[in-house]
Amino acid sequence: MTSTILKPSAHPLSAYIDILESGKALLPESEENLVEVIGVLKSYGIVLDAYSRNLNYIAEEQFLVLFPFFKYFNGEVTLPKIIRYLWHDRINFEYAEYCMRTMLWHGGGGLDSYLDSPEFSSLTQKAIAAKLKGNFLMQGLHKVFPNFLPEQIRMLSYYSGLGQFWRVMSDLFINLSDRYEAGEIKSIADVVDFILAGLVGAASLPITYSVKIGDRDYDIIPASANLTFLADVAVPYVEAIFFRGTAFFGVVSYNAQAHQIPEEQKDFGYGALFADPLPIGGAGIPPTQLMQDMRHFLPDYLQEIYRSSCRGEDDVRVQICQSFQKSMFCVTTATILGLAPHPMNTSDPEEKKANRAYLEGWMDRFGNSRLEWANQPTNRSCQLFPER
C-alpha cells in the first residue's frame, strides 16, 4: 500500500499555505511582533468594552427612538459628559457604528438570513405596535412608510449582534494581556492558540435580542432562531470588517464613471487586512477614530516602542494601525485554523487535500492584502536607503 504525498501548492501565495499547514501563524515569530500584538490587543480590548456597552445600550434602550441625541451617553446625561462630548474628549462611538453599518451593508451569515425571515417580520410588527401604542402621529407615519421602522429594527439587530460579539472579544483580548503579563504567553503561536481556544469556546454562544416596552419583553431575535456567536456573527464580521470594508471618502472616487470602486460587493478589498495605514490620521478616515481611542489605553511597553521609532509619537496613529494589522493577522490565523475542515496535523491524504483546497480559497482573498508587508522585518529607523 503506497501513501499519497500531497504536491506543493502552485498558488502564488503558496509560502503562506505552507506556513498554515505547519500550524504556524500568518505573522512571523519575533519578540517585537509579540509585544506589539499583545499591547495593541490590550488597548483594543478596553476600547471594545466601551463600544460593546454602547451598542447594546442603543439596541435595548434607544429602541425606535428616531432622534437619539444622547445615544452615546449610555443613559448618564450630565453637564461634564456633555462638555467632554463637545470637546471630543471621549470614546469615538461613531467607529463602532461604522463597523455595524458595514456589516449591515455587506450582510451574509445566519443573522442576515434571519432578518429576511417571516418570523423576524412578525416579531417586528408586534414590537412596533407596542411601541407606537397611543402615538397617532407615528402610527400614521408607519402606515404611509411601512418599511421604515422594520428597517430601523433590522439595523438595531446589528447593533445588538455586534455588541454581543465585541463583548466576547473584549474579554478575550484583555485575558490574553493578563496571561502575557503573568508570563504564560511567550510567542505568536501562543497568541494564536489562545485566541483559537477562545473562539472555539464561544462558538455556540446564543445570539438573542429582546427589548422591554412598557412592562413586557418583546423578542426580536429569539433563542428559537438558533443564531450563534461564531457562524452567524463572527464569520460575517471577519468577512465585512477584515476583508471587504468600505472605501474611505477622499481616498478614492465614488464617481461611477471613474471605476475606482468595484461594481460587486464581493470584490471589495478595503478591510483591516488591506487598508494602507498612511491615511490614518486624516479627516474622514474611520479607523482614525479607533486609533485615537486606542491611543489612550496603550500599555507603557508599547508606548516605549513607538517613542523609539524614527518619528517618535508624531505618527503614533499610523504605528498603532500597523500594530493593529499585525494583531488582526493573528486573529485571522485563529479563524482560518478554527474553521478548517480537518486538523492541520492530519495524516490522512484526503483530509490534507481538503485542507489544501480550503487554504487556497483563503489565499485567493489575500492577494492585495498587507500580508507580505506583515512578514517583512520591522524597520523603525529614518534611513530610507542603506548606506553603500
C-alpha positions in Angstrom: 0.0 0.0 0.0 1.5 3.3 -1.1 0.8 6.6 0.6 -0.2 9.6 -1.4 2.1 12.6 -1.0 0.5 16.0 -1.5 2.3 18.0 -4.1 3.4 21.6 -3.2 0.8 24.2 -3.9 1.1 26.2 -7.1 -0.8 29.1 -5.6 1.1 32.5 -5.8 0.9 32.7 -2.0 1.9 29.1 -1.5 4.5 30.1 1.1 1.8 31.1 3.4 -0.2 27.9 2.7 2.9 26.0 3.8 3.0 28.2 7.0 -0.6 27.4 7.8 -0.3 23.7 7.0 2.6 23.6 9.5 0.3 25.1 12.1 2.1 28.4 12.3 0.7 32.0 12.1 0.5 34.4 9.2 2.6 36.8 11.4 6.3 35.8 11.9 7.7 35.0 15.3 9.7 37.8 16.8 9.8 39.5 20.2 8.8 42.9 18.8 5.8 41.4 16.9 4.7 39.7 20.2 5.0 42.9 22.2 3.1 44.9 19.5 0.3 42.4 19.2 -0.2 41.9 22.9 0.0 45.6 23.6 -2.4 46.7 20.9 -4.9 44.0 21.7 -4.9 45.1 25.3 -5.8 48.6 24.3 -8.3 47.3 21.7 -10.0 45.1 24.4 -10.5 48.1 26.6 -12.0 50.1 23.7 -14.2 47.2 22.6 -15.6 47.1 26.1 -16.8 50.6 25.7 -18.0 50.0 22.2 -20.0 46.9 23.1 -21.7 48.5 26.1 -22.8 51.4 23.9 -24.0 49.3 21.1 -26.1 47.1 23.4 -27.4 50.2 25.2 -28.6 51.7 21.9 -30.2 48.4 20.8 -32.1 48.0 24.1 -32.7 51.5 25.5 -33.0 53.6 22.3 -35.3 51.2 20.5 -37.1 53.1 17.7 -36.1 56.5 19.2 -35.9 58.4 15.9 -33.8 61.3 17.2 -31.5 59.7 19.8 -29.5 62.8 20.7 -27.9 61.3 23.8 -27.3 57.7 22.5 -23.6 57.9 23.2 -24.2 58.7 26.9 -25.4 55.3 28.0 -28.2 56.8 30.0 -25.9 59.1 32.0 -26.5 62.6 30.7 -24.6 65.1 32.8 -23.1 68.5 32.1 -19.4 67.3 32.4 -20.1 64.5 29.9 -21.8 66.9 27.5 -18.7 69.2 27.7 -16.4 66.3 27.1 -18.5 65.2 24.2 -18.5 68.7 22.6 -14.7 68.9 23.2 -14.3 65.4 21.7 -12.6 64.2 24.9 -14.5 60.9 24.7 -14.6 57.4 23.1 -15.5 57.7 19.4 -18.6 55.5 19.3 -19.1 56.6 15.7 -16.5 54.0 14.7 -18.5 51.2 16.3 -21.5 52.4 14.3 -19.3 52.4 11.1 -18.5 48.8 11.7 -22.1 48.0 12.4 -23.3 49.7 9.2 -20.5 47.9 7.2 -21.8 44.5 8.5 -25.4 45.5 7.7 -24.5 46.6 4.2 -22.4 43.5 3.3 -24.7 41.1 5.0 -24.0 37.4 4.9 -24.3 34.7 7.5 -27.2 33.5 9.7 -28.0 36.8 11.2 -28.6 38.4 7.8 -30.7 35.4 6.6 -32.8 35.5 9.8 -33.6 39.3 9.3 -35.1 38.4 6.0 -37.4 35.7 7.5 -41.1 35.8 8.1 -40.5 35.2 11.8 -38.5 38.4 12.1 -41.1 40.3 10.2 -43.9 39.1 12.5 -41.9 39.9 15.7 -41.0 43.4 14.5 -44.7 44.2 13.8 -45.6 43.2 17.3 -42.8 45.3 18.8 -43.8 48.3 16.5 -47.4 48.0 17.5 -46.5 48.1 21.2 -44.0 50.9 20.8 -46.5 53.1 18.8 -49.5 52.5 21.1 -51.2 55.8 21.7 -48.8 57.7 19.3 -51.2 58.5 16.5 -48.6 60.6 14.6 -46.1 57.7 14.4 -48.9 55.2 13.6 -49.8 57.3 10.6 -46.2 57.5 9.6 -45.9 53.8 9.8 -48.9 53.3 7.5 -47.5 55.7 4.9 -44.0 54.2 5.1 -44.4 50.6 6.3 -40.8 49.6 5.6 -39.2 52.4 7.5 -39.5 51.1 11.1 -38.8 47.5 10.3 -35.6 48.6 8.6 -34.7 50.5 11.8 -35.2 47.4 13.8 -33.1 45.4 11.3 -30.3 47.9 11.9 -30.8 47.7 15.7 -30.4 43.9 15.4 -26.9 44.5 14.1 -26.2 46.9 16.9 -27.1 44.1 19.3 -25.3 41.3 17.3 -22.1 43.3 17.0 -22.3 44.4 20.7 -22.6 40.8 21.8 -19.7 39.8 19.6 -17.4 42.5 20.8 -18.3 41.7 24.4 -16.8 38.3 24.0 -13.7 39.6 22.1 -13.1 42.4 24.6 -12.9 39.8 27.5 -10.7 37.5 25.3 -8.1 40.2 24.4 -7.9 41.5 28.0 -7.5 38.0 29.3 -4.8 37.5 26.7 -2.9 40.5 28.0 -3.2 39.3 31.6 -1.8 35.9 30.6 1.1 37.6 28.9 1.9 39.7 31.9 1.8 36.6 34.0 4.4 35.0 31.8 2.1 32.4 30.2 2.1 33.8 26.7 5.6 33.7 25.2 5.2 33.6 21.4 2.9 34.5 18.5 2.0 30.8 18.3 0.7 31.1 21.9 -1.3 34.1 21.0 -3.0 32.3 18.1 -3.6 29.2 20.2 -5.2 31.4 23.0 -7.5 33.2 20.5 -8.4 30.0 18.8 -9.4 28.4 22.1 -11.5 31.4 22.9 -13.3 31.4 19.6 -14.0 27.7 19.9 -15.2 28.1 23.4 -17.6 30.8 22.5 -18.6 29.3 19.2 -22.1 28.1 20.3 -23.0 31.0 22.5 -26.5 32.1 21.5 -27.2 35.4 19.9 -30.5 36.8 21.1 -32.1 40.2 21.2 -35.2 41.5 23.0 -36.5 44.9 24.1 -38.6 46.0 27.0 -41.7 48.0 26.0 -43.9 49.0 28.9 -43.9 46.1 31.3 -43.3 43.4 28.7 -40.3 42.0 26.9 -40.6 41.6 23.1 -38.3 39.2 21.3 -36.6 40.4 18.2 -34.1 37.6 17.8 -35.4 34.8 20.0 -33.4 31.8 21.1 -35.5 29.7 18.7 -33.7 31.4 15.8 -30.7 29.3 16.8 -28.2 32.1 16.0 -24.7 31.5 17.4 -21.6 33.5 18.1 -19.1 32.0 15.6 -21.1 31.1 12.5 -23.7 33.8 12.5 -21.8 36.9 13.8 -18.0 36.3 14.0 -17.6 34.9 10.5 -19.7 37.7 8.8 -17.7 40.2 10.9 -14.4 38.9 9.6 -15.8 39.0 6.0 -17.2 42.5 6.3 -14.5 44.2 8.5 -11.3 42.3 7.9 -11.7 41.8 4.1 -14.4 43.9 2.4 -14.8 47.1 4.4 -15.8 50.3 2.6 -13.8 52.7 0.5 -12.7 55.7 2.6 -14.1 59.1 1.4 -11.4 61.3 0.0 -9.1 58.5 -0.8 -10.8 57.1 -3.9 -13.6 58.5 -6.2 -17.1 57.4 -5.6 -18.0 58.6 -9.2 -19.3 55.6 -11.1 -17.6 56.7 -14.3 -14.2 56.7 -12.5 -14.4 52.9 -11.9 -12.2 53.2 -8.8 -14.6 51.1 -6.7 -15.5 47.6 -7.6 -19.0 47.1 -9.0 -19.6 44.0 -6.9 -19.6 44.0 -3.1 -17.8 40.6 -3.1 -14.8 42.3 -4.8 -14.3 45.0 -2.1 -10.9 44.9 -0.5 -10.9 47.8 1.9 -10.9 45.9 5.2 -8.5 46.0 8.1 -6.2 43.5 6.4 -5.9 45.6 3.3 -6.0 49.3 4.4 -3.0 51.4 3.8 -2.0 52.8 7.3 -0.7 56.1 5.9 -4.1 57.9 5.6 -4.8 57.1 9.3 -5.0 60.5 11.0 -6.7 62.1 8.1 -10.2 63.6 8.3 -13.0 61.3 7.2 -10.9 58.1 7.6 -13.0 56.0 10.1 -10.1 53.9 11.5 -8.6 57.2 12.7 -11.2 57.3 15.4 -10.3 53.8 16.5 -6.6 54.5 16.6 -7.3 57.7 18.6 -9.4 55.7 21.1 -6.7 53.0 21.4 -4.0 55.7 21.9 -5.5 56.5 25.3 -5.0 52.9 26.6 -1.6 51.8 25.3 0.5 49.9 27.8 3.8 51.5 28.7 5.9 48.8 26.9 4.2 49.5 23.6 4.4 53.3 24.0 8.1 52.9 24.5 8.5 51.1 21.2 6.6 53.9 19.4 8.7 56.6 21.1 11.9 54.9 20.0 10.8 55.0 16.3 12.1 57.4 13.7 9.3 60.0 14.2 8.6 59.2 17.8 4.9 59.8 18.6 4.4 62.2 15.8 2.8 59.4 13.7 1.6 57.3 16.6 -1.8 56.6 15.0 0.0 55.2 11.9 2.1 53.0 14.1 -0.9 51.8 16.1 -2.6 51.0 12.8 0.4 48.9 11.7 0.5 47.0 15.0 -3.3 46.5 14.8 -3.0 45.0 11.4 -0.4 42.6 12.7 -2.7 41.6 15.5 -5.6 41.0 13.1 -3.4 38.6 11.0 -3.1 36.6 14.3 -6.9 36.7 14.8 -7.4 35.7 11.1 -5.0 32.8 11.5 -7.0 31.6 14.5 -10.2 32.0 12.5 -8.7 30.1 9.5 -7.5 27.2 11.7 -10.7 27.1 13.6 -12.9 26.8 10.5 -10.6 24.3 8.7 -12.4 21.1 7.6 -9.7 19.0 9.3 -6.8 19.5 11.8 -3.7 20.8 10.1 -1.6 17.9 11.6 -3.8 15.3 10.0 -2.0 12.4 8.3 -5.0 11.3 6.1 -4.3 12.2 2.5 -7.9 13.1 1.6 -8.1 15.3 4.7 -4.9 17.0 3.7 -6.2 17.5 0.2 -9.4 19.1 1.6 -7.4 21.4 3.8 -5.2 22.4 0.9 -8.2 23.4 -1.2 -9.6 25.3 1.8 -6.4 27.2 2.4 -6.0 28.1 -1.3 -9.5 29.6 -1.2 -8.4 31.8 1.7 -5.2 32.8 -0.1 -7.3 33.9 -3.1 -8.6 36.6 -0.8 -5.2 37.8 0.4 -3.8 38.8 -3.0 -3.7 42.6 -2.4 -3.7 42.5 1.4 -0.9 43.6 3.7 0.2 40.0 4.3 3.6 40.3 2.7 4.2 43.6 4.5 3.4 42.0 7.8 6.0 39.3 7.0 8.8 41.8 6.4 11.3 42.7 9.2 10.2 45.8 11.1 12.3 48.9 10.3 11.7 51.8 12.6 14.7 53.9 11.6 14.5 57.0 9.4 17.1 55.7 6.9 15.2 55.3 3.7 18.2 53.9 1.7 21.0 51.8 3.1 24.5 53.3 3.0 26.7 52.0 0.3 
